Amino acid sequence: MPVPYDNAVAESFFLSMKAEELSHHFYEEPEKLFQDVAEYVDSFNSKRIH
């Protein structure tokens, strides 16, 4: 049985990504969006303290 906190980590990540990266840009090309998301995920996983 799922508990309310099961999705908290994913929700926190997406909130951070939207606030720190995606809300500052308007993407006309999907490739640029995919590139920025990949770079953000890499930086989030390797450089941020968790």
Helices and strands as residue ranges (DSSP letters): H 8-20, G 22-24, H 30-47
